Amino acid sequence: MRPVTRRLARTLQHGITRLIPLALGLLGTGSAFAQAPQLTALCSTDQTWCELAAKEFQAATGIKVLQVRKATGEALAQLRAEAANPKTDLWWGGTGDPYLQAAEAGLLEAYRPAYLNDLHGWAVRQYAMSGNMVGGFYTSAIGFGWNEDVLKKKKLAAPRCWSDLLNPAYKGEIETSHPASSGTGYTILAGLVQMMGEEPAFDYLKKLHRNVTQYTRSGTAQAKSVAKGEVGIGVSFIFGFENERQQGFTQVKSAAPCEGTSYEIGGIALVKGARHKAEALKYYDWLMSPAGQQIGARANSLQVPANKTFKPDPRIPAVDTVRLIKYDFEKYGKASERRRLIDRWQREVEALAR
């Protein structure tokens, strides 16, 4: 080989040697970019709260949140379907009974936060009851909401008690949610069974059915239906109706039933087999912190937050003046009891003509 050719070969070899680390570095950068931290979540509270929480957490941490909003019954069904190959890391918001059923089915992983002393007792009890698989995220009571303009136009009095809803004059004026798809609907069903006894409760629900215009998939729909005047009366969580009133729909009023009522403890849980466990736990802890807990009121979702270390929004309706039943979360949170009550409701109530 000629000297010039040998020098050229050495120069090329030297250049290639220098380029290899650079190329590997660029590949590493691309790999790191592809593996940017993220997590997958199901959210079962109000859509605006779901979206705002994900946005603010991502801005604060740089962790991307791939999140879908589903009613609690639908979220539970998804977790069951994914059990052999979990695609969800965290589930939060929505009534707690479906969470307890998920825990019973082995779909959740235990997590006991270090900040339990920062939480209200009702939130801590959910951890104890579920073997630390379900935390208490917020609370709110079931009640009535009504549109005063609609009722006045039809010369109807506002309901104050469960018994009032059976008035034949309310036929087609009441909207509530379906207990199979909505945790709110199941909370109403289970609450009436506990308050009245099962047989009287089903007799009541059959009579109420005559006045119901529809059972919605989600328990958050009633407040907006009432605010828009699409129905005169809604049965759901009181905070939803209060939120509509404070948003300018002053014709919306609400009340807790005079006989007493059930209530929810919204849930939060880490999914068993989470693919992004570290990121999911960061989102969990952030949602339970004052920064995350105050997002609800900012999104005009006025449940009572679990964290007691900050001053909650004054617009949140108090539950200490509501006549709450002694709700048995352990019994009515079991999958078998939920299935039994829903099956009976579908056979004996939903199947009836209206």
C-alpha positions as CSV (number, residue, x, y, z in Angstrom):
1,M,0.0,0.0,0.0
2,R,1.3,3.4,-0.9
3,P,2.3,5.8,1.9
4,V,-0.5,8.3,0.9
5,T,-3.1,5.6,0.9
6,R,-2.0,4.3,4.3
7,R,-2.2,7.9,5.7
8,L,-5.7,8.3,4.3
9,A,-6.8,5.0,5.8
10,R,-5.4,6.0,9.2
11,T,-7.2,9.3,9.0
12,L,-10.5,7.7,8.1
13,Q,-10.1,5.1,11.0
14,H,-9.4,7.9,13.4
15,G,-12.4,9.9,12.3
16,I,-14.7,6.8,12.6
17,T,-13.3,6.1,16.1
18,R,-14.2,9.7,17.2
19,L,-17.7,9.5,15.7
20,I,-18.7,6.2,17.4
21,P,-19.0,7.8,20.9
22,L,-20.9,10.7,19.5
23,A,-23.3,8.4,17.6
24,L,-23.8,6.3,20.8
25,G,-24.5,9.5,22.7
26,L,-27.2,10.5,20.2
27,L,-28.8,7.1,20.4
28,G,-28.8,7.3,24.2
29,T,-30.5,10.7,24.0
30,G,-33.1,9.3,21.6
31,S,-33.7,6.4,24.0
32,A,-34.0,8.7,27.0
33,F,-36.5,10.8,25.0
34,A,-38.6,7.8,24.1
35,Q,-38.6,6.7,27.8
36,A,-39.7,10.1,29.2
37,P,-41.5,9.4,32.6
38,Q,-45.2,8.9,32.3
39,L,-48.1,7.0,33.8
40,T,-51.6,5.8,32.9
41,A,-54.6,6.7,35.0
42,L,-58.3,6.3,35.3
43,C,-60.2,9.3,36.7
44,S,-63.8,8.9,37.9
45,T,-64.6,12.4,39.3
46,D,-65.7,15.4,37.2
47,Q,-64.1,15.8,33.8
48,T,-62.8,19.3,34.6
49,W,-61.1,18.1,37.8
50,C,-59.6,15.1,36.0
51,E,-58.1,17.4,33.3
52,L,-56.9,20.2,35.5
53,A,-55.2,17.7,37.9
54,A,-53.3,15.9,35.1
55,K,-52.2,19.2,33.6
56,E,-50.9,20.7,36.8
57,F,-49.1,17.6,38.0
58,Q,-47.4,17.3,34.6
59,A,-46.3,20.9,34.8
60,A,-45.0,20.5,38.3
61,T,-43.1,17.2,37.8
62,G,-42.5,16.7,34.1
63,I,-44.3,13.4,34.3
64,K,-46.8,12.8,31.5
65,V,-50.2,11.6,32.5
66,L,-52.2,9.5,30.0
67,Q,-55.6,9.7,31.6
68,V,-59.1,8.7,30.7
69,R,-62.3,9.8,32.5
70,K,-64.8,6.9,33.3
71,A,-67.6,6.4,35.7
72,T,-66.6,4.1,38.6
73,G,-68.6,1.1,37.4
74,E,-67.0,1.4,33.9
75,A,-63.6,1.9,35.4
76,L,-64.0,-1.3,37.6
77,A,-65.1,-3.2,34.5
78,Q,-61.9,-2.1,32.7
79,L,-59.6,-3.1,35.5
80,R,-61.3,-6.5,35.6
81,A,-60.8,-6.9,31.8
82,E,-57.1,-5.9,32.1
83,A,-56.4,-8.1,35.2
84,A,-54.1,-10.5,33.3
85,N,-52.2,-7.6,31.6
86,P,-52.7,-4.4,33.5
87,K,-52.5,-1.2,31.4
88,T,-53.6,1.2,34.2
89,D,-51.3,2.5,36.9
90,L,-53.6,4.6,39.1
91,W,-57.3,5.0,39.7
92,W,-58.7,8.1,41.5
93,G,-62.0,9.9,42.2
94,G,-65.5,8.6,42.2
95,T,-67.5,6.7,44.8
96,G,-65.5,4.3,47.0
97,D,-67.6,1.2,46.9
98,P,-66.3,0.0,43.5
99,Y,-62.8,0.6,44.8
100,L,-63.5,-1.8,47.7
101,Q,-64.8,-4.3,45.2
102,A,-61.6,-4.0,43.1
103,A,-59.6,-4.6,46.3
104,E,-61.6,-7.7,47.1
105,A,-61.0,-9.0,43.6
106,G,-57.2,-8.6,44.0
107,L,-56.9,-5.8,41.4
108,L,-55.2,-3.2,43.6
109,E,-51.9,-3.0,45.4
110,A,-51.5,-1.9,49.1
111,Y,-50.0,1.5,49.8
112,R,-50.0,3.1,53.2
113,P,-48.9,6.8,52.9
114,A,-46.6,8.3,55.5
115,Y,-48.9,11.4,55.8
116,L,-52.0,9.6,57.2
117,N,-52.0,12.1,60.1
118,D,-52.7,14.8,57.6
119,L,-56.0,13.2,56.6
120,H,-59.5,13.2,58.1
121,G,-60.5,10.1,60.1
122,W,-63.1,9.0,57.5
123,A,-60.3,8.9,54.9
124,V,-57.9,6.9,57.2
125,R,-60.7,4.4,57.9
126,Q,-60.8,3.5,54.2
127,Y,-57.2,2.4,54.4
128,A,-57.8,0.3,57.5
129,M,-60.9,-1.3,56.0
130,S,-59.3,-2.3,52.7
131,G,-55.9,-3.4,53.9
132,N,-54.4,-0.2,52.7
133,M,-55.5,-0.8,49.1
134,V,-58.0,2.1,49.0
135,G,-57.6,5.6,50.4
136,G,-60.4,8.1,51.2
137,F,-60.0,11.0,48.7
138,Y,-63.0,13.2,49.5
139,T,-66.6,13.0,50.8
140,S,-70.1,14.3,49.9
141,A,-73.7,13.5,50.7
142,I,-76.6,12.4,48.5
143,G,-79.4,14.8,48.1
144,F,-81.9,16.5,45.7
145,G,-81.4,19.4,43.3
146,W,-84.3,21.2,41.6
147,N,-84.9,23.9,39.1
148,E,-87.2,26.5,40.7
149,D,-88.2,28.0,37.4
150,V,-89.3,24.6,36.0
151,L,-91.2,23.6,39.2
152,K,-92.9,27.0,39.5
153,K,-94.0,26.9,35.8
154,K,-95.5,23.4,36.5
155,K,-96.9,24.5,39.9
156,L,-94.9,21.8,41.7
157,A,-93.4,22.1,45.2
158,A,-89.8,21.4,45.8
159,P,-89.0,18.0,47.4
160,R,-87.6,17.9,50.9
161,C,-87.9,14.2,51.8
162,W,-87.5,10.9,50.0
163,S,-91.2,10.4,50.4
164,D,-91.9,13.5,48.4
165,L,-90.4,12.0,45.3
166,L,-93.3,9.6,45.0
167,N,-95.8,12.3,44.3
168,P,-97.5,11.4,41.0
169,A,-97.2,15.1,40.0
170,Y,-93.4,14.5,39.5
171,K,-93.9,11.9,36.7
172,G,-91.2,12.4,34.1
173,E,-89.5,15.1,36.2
174,I,-86.9,13.1,38.1
175,E,-83.5,12.1,36.8
176,T,-81.0,9.9,38.6
177,S,-78.2,7.5,37.6
178,H,-78.0,3.8,36.9
179,P,-76.5,1.8,39.8
180,A,-74.7,-0.7,37.4
181,S,-72.6,2.0,35.7
182,S,-72.6,4.8,38.3
183,G,-71.1,4.7,41.7
184,T,-73.5,7.5,42.6
185,G,-76.5,5.3,41.6
186,Y,-75.2,2.4,43.7
187,T,-74.7,4.7,46.7
188,I,-78.3,5.8,46.4
189,L,-79.5,2.2,46.1
190,A,-77.4,0.8,49.0
191,G,-78.2,3.8,51.1
192,L,-82.0,3.4,50.8
193,V,-81.6,-0.3,51.6
194,Q,-79.7,0.5,54.8
195,M,-82.0,3.3,55.8
196,M,-85.4,1.6,55.1
197,G,-84.6,-2.1,55.1
198,E,-84.3,-4.0,51.8
199,E,-88.0,-4.9,51.2
200,P,-89.4,-1.4,51.9
201,A,-86.5,0.1,49.9
202,F,-87.4,-1.9,46.8
203,D,-91.0,-1.2,47.2
204,Y,-90.1,2.5,47.3
205,L,-87.8,2.2,44.3
206,K,-90.6,0.6,42.2
207,K,-92.9,3.5,43.0
208,L,-90.1,6.1,42.3
209,H,-89.5,4.4,39.0
210,R,-92.8,5.7,37.7
211,N,-91.6,9.3,38.1
212,V,-88.0,8.8,36.7
213,T,-87.5,10.1,33.2
214,Q,-84.0,8.4,32.8
215,Y,-81.2,6.7,34.6
216,T,-77.9,8.1,33.3
217,R,-74.6,6.3,33.0
218,S,-72.8,8.9,35.1
219,G,-73.9,10.3,38.4
220,T,-72.5,13.8,37.5
221,A,-75.1,14.4,34.8
222,Q,-78.1,15.4,37.1
223,A,-76.8,18.8,38.2
224,K,-76.3,20.0,34.6
225,S,-79.7,18.5,33.5
226,V,-81.4,20.5,36.3
227,A,-79.5,23.6,35.6
228,K,-80.4,23.5,31.9
229,G,-84.1,22.9,32.8
230,E,-84.1,19.5,31.0
231,V,-85.6,18.0,34.2
232,G,-87.2,19.6,37.2
233,I,-85.5,17.4,39.9
234,G,-82.2,15.5,40.1
235,V,-81.0,12.9,42.7
236,S,-77.3,12.9,43.1
237,F,-74.5,14.4,45.3
238,I,-75.5,17.8,46.7
239,F,-72.2,19.4,45.8
240,G,-73.0,19.1,42.1
241,F,-76.2,21.1,42.4
242,E,-74.5,23.7,44.6
243,N,-71.7,24.1,42.0
244,E,-74.3,24.9,39.3
245,R,-75.9,27.5,41.5
246,Q,-72.6,29.1,42.2
247,Q,-71.8,29.1,38.5
248,G,-74.7,31.5,37.9
249,F,-77.6,29.1,37.6
250,T,-79.4,30.7,40.6
251,Q,-82.6,28.8,39.8
252,V,-80.9,25.6,41.1
253,K,-81.5,24.8,44.7
254,S,-80.6,21.7,46.7
255,A,-81.4,20.0,50.0
256,A,-80.5,16.8,51.9
257,P,-83.5,14.4,52.5
258,C,-85.3,14.9,55.8
259,E,-85.2,11.2,56.7
260,G,-81.5,10.9,56.3
261,T,-79.2,10.1,53.4
262,S,-76.1,8.1,52.3
263,Y,-72.8,9.6,51.4
264,E,-69.7,8.7,49.5
265,I,-66.0,8.5,50.4
266,G,-64.3,9.0,47.0
267,G,-61.5,6.5,46.4
268,I,-57.9,6.5,45.2
269,A,-55.8,3.4,44.6
270,L,-52.6,2.0,43.0
271,V,-53.4,-0.7,40.5
272,K,-51.8,-4.1,41.0
273,G,-49.1,-4.8,38.3
274,A,-48.7,-1.1,37.5
275,R,-46.1,-0.6,34.8
276,H,-45.2,2.8,36.0
277,K,-45.4,2.3,39.7
278,A,-42.9,5.0,40.8
279,E,-44.6,7.7,38.7
280,A,-48.1,6.5,39.8
281,L,-47.1,6.9,43.4
282,K,-45.9,10.4,42.8
283,Y,-49.2,11.3,41.2
284,Y,-51.0,9.6,44.1
285,D,-49.1,11.6,46.8
286,W,-49.5,14.8,44.8
287,L,-53.3,14.3,44.5
288,M,-53.5,13.8,48.3
289,S,-51.4,16.8,49.1
290,P,-52.8,20.3,49.6
291,A,-51.6,21.2,46.1
292,G,-53.6,18.4,44.6
293,Q,-56.6,18.5,46.9
294,Q,-57.4,22.1,46.2
295,I,-57.7,21.4,42.5
296,G,-61.2,20.1,43.0
297,A,-62.7,23.4,44.1
298,R,-60.7,25.2,41.5
299,A,-62.4,23.0,38.9
300,N,-65.7,23.8,40.6
301,S,-66.1,20.3,42.0
302,L,-67.1,21.0,45.6
303,Q,-66.5,17.7,47.6
304,V,-65.0,17.9,51.1
305,P,-61.2,17.1,50.7
306,A,-59.5,14.4,52.7
307,N,-56.5,16.5,53.5
308,K,-57.1,18.6,56.6
309,T,-53.9,20.6,56.7
310,F,-55.2,23.5,54.5
311,K,-58.3,25.7,54.5
312,P,-60.8,24.3,52.0
313,D,-62.8,26.5,49.6
314,P,-65.6,28.2,51.5
315,R,-68.1,27.3,48.7
316,I,-67.9,23.6,49.6
317,P,-71.2,22.5,51.3
318,A,-70.7,21.3,54.8
319,V,-71.7,17.7,55.6
320,D,-71.8,18.2,59.4
321,T,-75.4,19.6,59.2
322,V,-76.7,16.7,57.1
323,R,-78.4,13.7,58.7
324,L,-76.1,11.0,57.5
325,I,-76.9,7.3,57.9
326,K,-74.4,4.9,59.3
327,Y,-73.2,3.6,55.9
328,D,-71.7,0.1,56.1
329,F,-68.9,0.5,53.5
330,E,-67.5,-2.9,54.3
331,K,-70.7,-4.9,53.6
332,Y,-72.0,-2.8,50.7
333,G,-68.5,-2.5,49.2
334,K,-68.3,-6.2,48.6
335,A,-68.7,-7.3,45.0
336,S,-71.2,-10.0,45.8
337,E,-73.5,-7.6,47.7
338,R,-73.3,-5.0,44.9
339,R,-74.0,-7.6,42.2
340,R,-76.9,-9.0,44.2
341,L,-78.5,-5.6,44.8
342,I,-78.0,-4.4,41.2
343,D,-79.3,-7.7,39.8
344,R,-82.4,-7.3,41.9
345,W,-82.9,-3.7,40.9
346,Q,-82.6,-4.5,37.2
347,R,-85.1,-7.4,37.5
348,E,-87.6,-5.7,39.8
349,V,-87.3,-2.0,39.1
350,E,-85.6,-1.2,35.8
351,A,-87.7,-3.8,33.9
352,L,-91.0,-2.1,35.0
353,A,-92.9,0.0,32.5
354,R,-93.1,3.7,33.2
